[in-house]
Structures are given as C-alpha cells and as structure tokens.
Amino acid sequence: MKFEKNILCIGAGYVGGPTMAVIALKCPTYRVEVVDIDQDRIDRWNSDKIPIFEPGLDKIVKETRGRNLFFSTRIEKGIKAADIIFVSVNTPTKTFGEGAGMASDLQHWEKTAHKIIESADSDKIIVEKSTLPVRTAEAMERILKAGNRDIKYEVLSNPEFLAEGTAVKDLLEPDRVLIGSHQTEEGKKAAAALVKIYAHWVPKENIITANLWSAELSKLVANAFLAQRISSINAISALCEKTDADVAEISFAVGRDSRIGEKFLRPSIGFGGSCFKKDILNLVYIARGYSLNEVADYWEMVVKMNEYQKSRFVQRIVREMFNTVAGKKIALFGFAFKANTGDTRESPAIFVTQKLVEERAFVTVTDPEALDNARKDLESTMQMAPDLICFEPDPYKAAEDAHAVALLTEWEEYRQLDFEKIYKSMKKPAFIFDGRNILDHKKLYETGFNVYPIGKMQYTHFD
C-alpha cells in the first residue's frame, strides 16, 4: 500500500506511543512509525502486553499495528523515510549543574537533533512533542542548521495535554490541539500540514495555531494553573481539620462559582505525575533567568505547598498512631500517582513509603497496575531497609495483620472492597487514613475503624 505521508515519532513513552496510535487509527492513509533505542520497550509495544496501561489503548494498538502503525529501533531508516518527525523523548528535571532541580535536562533531546542531522537526506518538518522550555525550538533550529547541508527543516511546537488514565480519551476528544510555528510562509505551510493530520478527527475550531513561543509557554502555564488549584484546596484542607469545616462542602460551594468551576478542587495527599512539578519548576527557572523573582517565588510556592501536604499526611499517621509507627505494619492501598494508570512518576506514595520506612514501619504496597514501577522507585530504599518493604497485589492480603491502611490512589476497586473482612484481619485498634477521600467514612467507623480523611471530620473510637 502506498501511503500519503510517512510520520515518525522518536520516543516510545507515555506521550509518543499513545499519540501515534491514535494518529494511525484516525489517519489510515498515513504510515506511522514509533522508534526508540530501548529494544525491550519496543518488544513490549509489539507484544500482547504493551508497556503502558491506559484504558482503551491496547485495543487501538492491536487494530492498527502492522497495518499502518509500526514500532522499531530503526531510527536512522525512520528519519530518512519520514516527512514529519515528532520528537517525544524524555526531558526530566536536571539533577546536576546549572539549574539542577528546576531546569529541564535536554541531553536526550539534543542527541535526537544531532541524530536527525546525521540521518536526514531530504527536507523535514520537526514537531516538538516533549514538554520543553520556552525558545527550545530556536535551539533545535540552530542545531539543525549547523549541519551545513542543503536540507530545510521547519520546527513546530505541538505540546501534549494528556492526563494519565484518560490519555486515549484526551487524544480522541481533545479540548484543543495547539500548534506553534514561525509566522513565515514556510512556517505556516508546515503548520498547515500538521493541522491536516489532526483535522481527520478534531473539529477545526479546536485546532489552535500560534507562534512558536506562545505554544511552548502554554504547556507550562496550563500545568502550573492546574497544579495551583490542587495546592490551593489542599492548603484549605489543613485549615478545615483545625476548624471542623468540611473541605468537600467548601469545594462544592466554591466550584459552583462559574468564574472558578469545580475541576481540580478535590483535596488529596498531593499531586504527582511527570508534568506538574517539572513544568512548574521549569517555569520558576525561566522566571528567575529573566530576574522575575517575585513571579518565580509565586509559582514555587505551589510546589512547596504540595510537599507540605505530603509531609502533613505522614506526620498525621505517626501522630494519630500514638506518636510511633515503629514495628507496626501499614498497608498502602495504591502506588500510582492517580487511578487508571501504572505511572508512578513523582507519585506521593514514594515519599509516604520512604518516610514511613524512616520511622521503622513495615510497609506493604498494593496496586492493580503499578507494582513493577513501585519496585523500581523504591529500589534504593529497599537496599537500606530490605526487611521493611514488601509488595502484594491482593489488597486483602496486604491488609492482614496491619495496624493501618493508608489509601493513596483513588482506584475505583478500592471503593468496592469488603472493609468488614479487612477490619477483621487487622490488628486493633485499626486505622484508615483516606488520602483521596473516596471511602464511606461513617460506615468504616461503624465497622470499627478509626478514620482520618483529609480536610474533613475524623471518626475515632477514642475518648
């Protein structure tokens, strides 16, 4: 079959894989290939058990794989054949040198740019799909032009706005698709080629074109605003616990204001995921770079509030369990940073586990999808305290002989558990710390638990 266009995505991670699968589904006349240097990851994309858990994704991959969607490690060959190249490599926060802890680490991104120079033998449209600092496209262009070859590159910014757990829905029914380009004739022509892809299924009014810098900054700002709302309601949850106010009632009342809205006003142990913290710190770093220190301080406080919420949760566990958890078993229900994903990047559960182990508690972790990632995240902690952490896929077994259950991820199946059975298997007095406020607290209290929600009235059997 002769394809209308060849699309390549460099990077087979949480963004590249799902995005290309949906493009392949909706654009059957386009050949879509996803390449990565990680052979094991590519093998899993080509297997019956793909490396990413997202509701509906496996079905789309199986429908398109081998038809017009392909996964391989043939990066050079893919670059040569591609008309449009999406760059979706990992851009973690730097852990070294200038900007450590805030700036994005762009070494994988820069290596990709040089790989394109080495392999390309025709004009290309390059699409930034990774979350990148403002004016990164300009740096990409400089690297590509330094190749001193008679090849033209047009760089576009097409930031992703995916949420783990709903990535497929977000791709099939996006609020908006944002495409940034140079406002030149060539830039607009390249943007039009990308618009044409998305127009196969996204209404034209939901496809926004902008200049490069606006598109790059929009991604950081969107995540900063969402994280700000979470930190705001979490700050209020601490006040509620001191004043006997109910954070759920406050959240509902405030959310009914049409100027505010109800989304992202649910209190929790804190936000996680690959984007929020990283993007906010990136924004802070950029602001400080322009000597906008008040702006930087403002956004940095969103991250500090998130760290405070996680610390507060652990401190409450220790305080309410008679000021010590040493030698006590605590079952953590959920390790993924949110439900319906196996992603554990920046999950609050990592912090909670590490702090409980520091307090010499025995921690049993259970999660429907994230145990493999949990083992990786806790590898260094386990080396220091191998006898204090274990993993159990069955929540009932995880809770056996536990002194407390701490619910950290809002998996729907946790709502449906038989907590009377769990209570009977636990040490007494039995505690539940609901870090997501998804359980029936009064019913748990009547079962016999001492129940501690976030920002709401606690139910205890103590005088």
C-alpha positions as CSV (number, residue, x, y, z in Angstrom):
1,M,0.0,0.0,0.0
2,K,1.3,3.5,-0.9
3,F,0.9,5.9,2.0
4,E,0.1,9.5,1.6
5,K,2.7,10.6,4.3
6,N,5.3,9.0,6.4
7,I,5.2,10.1,10.1
8,L,7.9,9.2,12.5
9,C,7.9,9.6,16.3
10,I,11.2,9.4,18.1
11,G,10.4,8.2,21.7
12,A,8.0,5.3,22.6
13,G,7.0,6.6,26.0
14,Y,3.8,7.8,27.6
15,V,3.3,10.5,25.0
16,G,4.8,9.1,21.8
17,G,3.1,5.7,21.9
18,P,-0.5,6.7,22.6
19,T,-0.3,9.8,20.3
20,M,0.9,7.8,17.3
21,A,-1.5,5.0,17.9
22,V,-4.5,7.4,17.7
23,I,-3.0,9.2,14.7
24,A,-2.6,5.8,13.0
25,L,-6.2,4.9,13.9
26,K,-7.7,8.2,12.5
27,C,-5.3,8.6,9.5
28,P,-5.2,5.1,7.8
29,T,-3.6,6.6,4.7
30,Y,-0.6,7.7,6.7
31,R,2.3,5.4,7.7
32,V,3.2,5.9,11.4
33,E,6.3,4.5,12.9
34,V,7.5,4.8,16.5
35,V,11.2,4.3,17.2
36,D,13.2,4.1,20.4
37,I,16.7,3.0,21.4
38,D,15.2,0.7,24.1
39,Q,14.8,-2.7,22.5
40,D,12.8,-4.1,25.4
41,R,10.3,-1.3,25.3
42,I,9.8,-1.8,21.5
43,D,9.4,-5.5,22.0
44,R,6.7,-4.8,24.5
45,W,4.9,-2.5,22.1
46,N,4.9,-5.4,19.6
47,S,3.6,-7.9,22.1
48,D,0.2,-8.7,23.6
49,K,1.1,-6.8,26.8
50,I,2.0,-3.2,25.8
51,P,4.3,-1.2,28.2
52,I,1.7,1.4,29.1
53,F,-1.6,0.9,30.8
54,E,-4.2,3.3,29.5
55,P,-7.9,2.3,29.2
56,G,-8.6,1.5,25.5
57,L,-5.0,1.9,24.3
58,D,-4.3,-1.8,23.8
59,K,-7.3,-2.2,21.5
60,I,-6.2,0.7,19.3
61,V,-2.7,-0.6,19.1
62,K,-3.9,-4.1,18.1
63,E,-6.2,-2.7,15.5
64,T,-3.5,-0.5,13.8
65,R,-0.2,-2.4,14.5
66,G,1.1,-3.9,11.3
67,R,-1.4,-2.1,9.2
68,N,-0.1,1.5,9.3
69,L,1.4,1.6,12.8
70,F,4.9,0.2,13.4
71,F,7.3,0.0,16.3
72,S,11.1,-0.5,15.8
73,T,14.6,0.6,16.8
74,R,15.5,1.5,13.2
75,I,15.9,5.2,14.0
76,E,18.2,6.1,11.0
77,K,15.9,4.4,8.5
78,G,12.9,6.0,10.0
79,I,14.4,9.5,9.8
80,K,15.3,9.1,6.2
81,A,11.8,7.9,5.2
82,A,9.8,10.5,7.3
83,D,8.1,13.6,6.0
84,I,7.1,14.7,9.6
85,I,9.2,13.8,12.7
86,F,7.7,14.1,16.2
87,V,10.3,14.3,18.9
88,S,8.9,12.8,22.1
89,V,12.0,12.0,24.2
90,N,12.3,12.2,27.9
91,T,13.1,15.7,29.3
92,P,13.4,15.2,33.1
93,T,14.4,17.8,35.5
94,K,18.2,18.3,35.8
95,T,19.9,16.7,38.7
96,F,23.3,18.3,38.1
97,G,25.0,21.6,37.2
98,E,23.3,24.9,36.4
99,G,19.6,24.8,37.0
100,A,19.7,21.5,38.9
101,G,16.3,20.7,40.5
102,M,14.4,23.1,38.2
103,A,15.6,23.3,34.6
104,S,14.9,20.6,32.1
105,D,17.6,18.1,31.2
106,L,17.8,18.4,27.4
107,Q,20.6,15.9,26.7
108,H,18.3,13.3,25.1
109,W,16.6,16.0,23.1
110,E,19.9,17.4,21.8
111,K,21.2,13.9,20.9
112,T,18.0,13.4,18.9
113,A,18.6,16.7,17.0
114,H,22.1,15.5,16.1
115,K,20.7,12.1,15.0
116,I,18.3,13.8,12.6
117,I,21.2,15.8,11.1
118,E,23.2,12.6,10.6
119,S,20.4,10.6,9.0
120,A,18.2,13.0,7.1
121,D,18.6,13.3,3.3
122,S,15.5,15.4,2.5
123,D,13.5,18.3,3.9
124,K,11.7,17.6,7.2
125,I,9.0,19.0,9.4
126,I,10.2,18.6,13.1
127,V,7.5,18.6,15.7
128,E,8.3,19.2,19.4
129,K,6.1,16.9,21.3
130,S,8.1,16.7,24.6
131,T,7.4,19.3,27.3
132,L,10.2,21.8,26.7
133,P,11.3,25.2,28.0
134,V,10.4,28.3,26.0
135,R,12.5,29.0,23.0
136,T,13.7,25.4,22.7
137,A,12.5,25.3,19.1
138,E,15.0,28.1,18.4
139,A,17.8,26.0,19.8
140,M,16.6,23.0,17.8
141,E,16.8,25.1,14.6
142,R,20.3,26.3,15.4
143,I,21.5,22.7,15.8
144,L,19.8,21.5,12.6
145,K,21.2,24.5,10.6
146,A,24.7,23.7,11.9
147,G,24.6,20.6,9.9
148,N,25.6,22.7,6.9
149,R,23.7,20.5,4.4
150,D,21.3,21.6,1.8
151,I,18.3,20.3,3.8
152,K,15.5,22.5,5.0
153,Y,13.9,22.0,8.5
154,E,10.8,23.6,9.8
155,V,10.3,23.3,13.5
156,L,6.8,23.3,15.1
157,S,5.7,23.1,18.7
158,N,2.7,20.8,19.4
159,P,2.6,20.4,23.2
160,E,0.7,17.5,24.6
161,F,-2.2,18.0,27.1
162,L,-2.7,14.4,28.1
163,A,-3.7,13.2,31.6
164,E,-2.6,9.7,32.6
165,G,-5.7,7.4,33.0
166,T,-7.6,9.4,30.3
167,A,-4.9,9.7,27.6
168,V,-6.9,7.9,24.9
169,K,-10.0,10.0,25.6
170,D,-7.8,13.2,25.7
171,L,-6.4,12.3,22.2
172,L,-9.7,11.2,20.7
173,E,-11.7,14.2,22.1
174,P,-9.2,16.9,22.9
175,D,-10.2,20.3,24.4
176,R,-7.7,21.8,22.0
177,V,-4.8,21.0,19.8
178,L,-2.1,23.7,19.9
179,I,0.3,24.1,17.0
180,G,3.1,26.8,17.2
181,S,5.1,27.8,14.1
182,H,7.1,30.7,12.8
183,Q,4.8,33.2,11.3
184,T,6.5,33.0,7.9
185,E,5.2,31.5,4.7
186,E,7.3,28.3,5.3
187,G,6.3,28.1,8.9
188,K,2.6,28.4,8.2
189,K,2.8,25.8,5.4
190,A,4.4,23.4,7.9
191,A,1.7,24.1,10.5
192,A,-1.0,23.5,7.8
193,A,0.5,20.0,7.2
194,L,0.1,19.2,10.9
195,V,-3.4,20.8,11.1
196,K,-4.3,18.4,8.2
197,I,-3.4,15.4,10.3
198,Y,-5.5,16.4,13.3
199,A,-8.4,17.6,11.2
200,H,-9.1,14.0,10.4
201,W,-11.0,13.8,13.7
202,V,-10.6,17.1,15.6
203,P,-13.1,19.9,14.8
204,K,-11.3,22.8,13.1
205,E,-12.4,25.2,15.9
206,N,-10.5,23.1,18.4
207,I,-7.2,23.3,16.5
208,I,-5.3,26.5,17.6
209,T,-2.4,27.9,15.7
210,A,0.0,30.3,17.4
211,N,3.6,31.5,17.3
212,L,6.3,29.1,18.5
213,W,6.9,30.8,21.8
214,S,3.3,31.0,22.8
215,A,2.8,27.3,22.1
216,E,5.8,26.3,24.2
217,L,4.9,28.5,27.1
218,S,1.2,27.5,27.0
219,K,2.0,23.9,28.1
220,L,4.0,25.1,31.2
221,V,1.3,27.6,32.1
222,A,-1.6,25.2,31.7
223,N,0.0,22.7,34.1
224,A,1.0,25.4,36.5
225,F,-2.6,26.6,36.7
226,L,-3.9,23.1,37.3
227,A,-1.4,22.4,40.0
228,Q,-2.1,25.7,41.6
229,R,-5.7,24.7,42.1
230,I,-4.7,21.4,43.7
231,S,-2.3,23.1,46.1
232,S,-4.9,25.8,46.9
233,I,-7.6,23.3,48.0
234,N,-5.0,21.3,49.9
235,A,-4.0,24.3,51.8
236,I,-7.6,24.8,52.8
237,S,-7.9,21.2,53.8
238,A,-5.3,21.8,56.5
239,L,-7.4,24.7,57.8
240,C,-10.6,22.6,57.7
241,E,-9.0,20.0,60.0
242,K,-8.3,22.7,62.6
243,T,-11.7,24.3,62.4
244,D,-14.1,21.3,61.9
245,A,-15.1,22.7,58.5
246,D,-15.7,20.1,55.7
247,V,-13.4,20.6,52.7
248,A,-15.8,18.7,50.4
249,E,-18.6,21.2,51.2
250,I,-16.2,24.1,50.7
251,S,-15.0,22.6,47.4
252,F,-18.6,22.2,46.2
253,A,-19.6,25.7,47.2
254,V,-16.6,27.3,45.6
255,G,-16.8,25.2,42.5
256,R,-20.4,26.4,41.9
257,D,-19.0,29.8,41.2
258,S,-18.9,29.9,37.4
259,R,-15.8,32.1,37.4
260,I,-13.9,29.3,39.2
261,G,-15.5,25.9,38.3
262,E,-15.3,22.6,40.1
263,K,-12.4,20.8,38.4
264,F,-9.2,20.2,40.3
265,L,-10.7,21.2,43.6
266,R,-10.6,17.8,45.2
267,P,-8.2,17.6,48.2
268,S,-5.6,14.8,48.3
269,I,-2.2,13.9,49.6
270,G,-0.8,15.9,46.8
271,F,-0.3,15.9,43.0
272,G,2.2,13.7,41.2
273,G,2.9,12.7,37.7
274,S,5.6,13.5,35.2
275,C,4.4,17.1,34.4
276,F,3.1,19.3,37.2
277,K,6.2,19.6,39.4
278,K,8.6,19.5,36.5
279,D,6.8,22.1,34.5
280,I,6.3,24.5,37.4
281,L,9.9,24.3,38.4
282,N,10.8,24.9,34.7
283,L,8.6,28.0,34.8
284,V,10.3,29.1,38.0
285,Y,13.7,28.7,36.4
286,I,12.7,30.7,33.4
287,A,11.3,33.5,35.5
288,R,14.5,33.6,37.6
289,G,16.5,33.7,34.4
290,Y,14.8,37.0,33.5
291,S,15.2,38.3,37.1
292,L,11.4,38.0,37.7
293,N,12.0,36.8,41.2
294,E,8.5,37.6,42.6
295,V,7.0,35.6,39.7
296,A,9.3,32.7,40.4
297,D,8.6,32.8,44.2
298,Y,4.8,32.8,43.5
299,W,4.9,29.6,41.4
300,E,7.5,27.9,43.5
301,M,5.1,28.2,46.4
302,V,2.7,25.8,44.6
303,V,5.3,23.1,44.7
304,K,6.2,23.9,48.3
305,M,2.5,23.5,49.3
306,N,2.4,20.1,47.6
307,E,5.5,19.0,49.5
308,Y,3.9,20.3,52.7
309,Q,0.7,18.3,52.1
310,K,2.6,15.0,51.7
311,S,4.6,15.7,54.9
312,R,1.4,16.6,56.7
313,F,-0.1,13.3,55.7
314,V,2.8,11.2,57.1
315,Q,3.0,13.3,60.2
316,R,-0.7,12.7,60.9
317,I,-0.3,8.9,60.5
318,V,2.5,8.9,63.1
319,R,0.8,11.3,65.5
320,E,-2.6,9.5,65.5
321,M,-1.0,6.1,65.9
322,F,0.2,7.2,69.4
323,N,3.3,9.0,68.0
324,T,5.1,6.0,66.8
325,V,4.8,3.5,63.9
326,A,8.0,1.7,64.6
327,G,7.4,-2.1,64.3
328,K,3.8,-1.5,63.0
329,K,2.6,-2.8,59.7
330,I,1.0,-0.2,57.4
331,A,-0.7,-1.2,54.1
332,L,-0.6,1.3,51.3
333,F,-3.5,1.0,49.0
334,G,-2.3,2.4,45.7
335,F,1.1,3.5,44.4
336,A,0.3,5.0,41.0
337,F,0.1,8.8,41.2
338,K,-3.6,8.6,40.1
339,A,-6.1,5.9,39.2
340,N,-6.3,4.1,35.8
341,T,-2.5,4.3,35.1
342,G,0.6,2.4,36.1
343,D,2.6,5.6,36.1
344,T,4.3,6.3,39.4
345,R,6.5,9.3,38.4
346,E,6.5,11.8,41.3
347,S,3.8,9.8,43.0
348,P,3.2,10.9,46.6
349,A,3.3,7.3,47.5
350,I,7.1,7.3,47.0
351,F,7.5,10.0,49.6
352,V,5.0,8.4,52.0
353,T,6.7,5.0,51.8
354,Q,10.2,6.4,52.3
355,K,9.1,8.5,55.3
356,L,7.3,5.6,57.0
357,V,10.3,3.3,56.5
358,E,12.4,6.1,58.1
359,E,10.1,5.7,61.1
360,R,10.8,2.0,61.1
361,A,7.3,0.9,60.0
362,F,6.7,-2.3,58.0
363,V,5.2,-1.2,54.7
364,T,3.2,-3.4,52.4
365,V,2.4,-1.8,49.0
366,T,-0.5,-2.9,46.8
367,D,-1.7,-1.5,43.5
368,P,-3.6,-3.0,40.5
369,E,-1.1,-1.8,37.9
370,A,1.9,-0.1,39.4
371,L,3.8,-2.7,41.4
372,D,6.6,-3.1,38.9
373,N,7.2,0.6,38.8
374,A,6.9,0.8,42.6
375,R,9.7,-1.8,43.0
376,K,11.9,0.4,40.7
377,D,11.0,3.6,42.6
378,L,11.8,2.0,46.0
379,E,14.9,0.2,45.0
380,S,17.3,2.4,46.9
381,T,15.0,2.4,50.0
382,M,14.8,-1.4,49.9
383,Q,18.6,-1.6,49.8
384,M,18.8,0.3,53.0
385,A,15.9,-1.4,54.7
386,P,15.1,-4.7,52.8
387,D,13.0,-6.1,55.6
388,L,10.6,-3.2,55.9
389,I,9.0,-3.1,52.4
390,C,7.0,-5.8,50.6
391,F,4.7,-5.9,47.6
392,E,1.3,-7.6,47.4
393,P,-1.1,-7.4,44.5
394,D,-4.1,-8.6,46.7
395,P,-5.3,-5.7,48.9
396,Y,-6.9,-8.2,51.3
397,K,-3.6,-10.0,51.9
398,A,-1.8,-6.6,52.1
399,A,-4.0,-5.6,55.0
400,E,-3.7,-8.8,57.0
401,D,-2.2,-8.1,60.5
402,A,-1.8,-4.4,59.5
403,H,-2.2,-1.7,62.1
404,A,-3.3,0.8,59.5
405,V,-4.4,1.2,55.9
406,A,-3.4,4.4,54.0
407,L,-5.3,4.9,50.8
408,L,-3.1,6.8,48.3
409,T,-4.6,6.2,44.9
410,E,-8.3,6.6,44.0
411,W,-8.8,3.3,42.2
412,E,-12.4,2.5,41.8
413,E,-12.0,-1.1,43.0
414,Y,-10.9,0.2,46.5
415,R,-14.4,1.7,46.9
416,Q,-15.8,-1.8,46.4
417,L,-13.6,-3.7,48.9
418,D,-15.2,-5.6,51.8
419,F,-13.8,-3.5,54.6
420,E,-15.5,-5.6,57.3
421,K,-13.4,-8.5,56.1
422,I,-10.3,-6.2,56.1
423,Y,-11.1,-5.0,59.6
424,K,-11.3,-8.5,61.0
425,S,-7.9,-9.4,59.6
426,M,-6.1,-6.3,61.0
427,K,-4.5,-5.5,64.4
428,K,-6.6,-3.5,66.8
429,P,-7.1,-0.6,67.1
430,A,-7.4,-0.4,63.3
431,F,-6.8,2.9,61.4
432,I,-7.7,4.1,58.0
433,F,-6.1,7.2,56.5
434,D,-8.0,8.1,53.4
435,G,-5.6,10.2,51.3
436,R,-8.2,10.6,48.5
437,N,-11.5,11.0,50.4
438,I,-13.2,8.3,48.3
439,L,-14.4,5.9,51.1
440,D,-17.6,5.9,53.2
441,H,-16.0,7.2,56.4
442,K,-19.1,6.9,58.6
443,K,-19.6,3.3,57.5
444,L,-15.9,2.5,58.2
445,Y,-16.3,4.0,61.7
446,E,-19.3,1.8,62.4
447,T,-17.3,-1.2,61.2
448,G,-14.7,-0.4,63.9
449,F,-12.1,1.6,62.2
450,N,-10.6,4.9,63.4
451,V,-11.0,7.0,60.2
452,Y,-8.9,10.0,59.2
453,P,-9.9,11.8,55.9
454,I,-8.3,14.9,54.5
455,G,-9.9,18.2,55.4
456,K,-13.0,16.5,57.0
457,M,-14.2,15.4,60.4
458,Q,-12.3,12.4,61.7
459,Y,-14.2,9.4,63.2
460,T,-12.5,7.8,66.2
461,H,-13.4,5.4,69.0
462,F,-11.0,7.1,71.4
463,D,-12.3,9.4,74.2
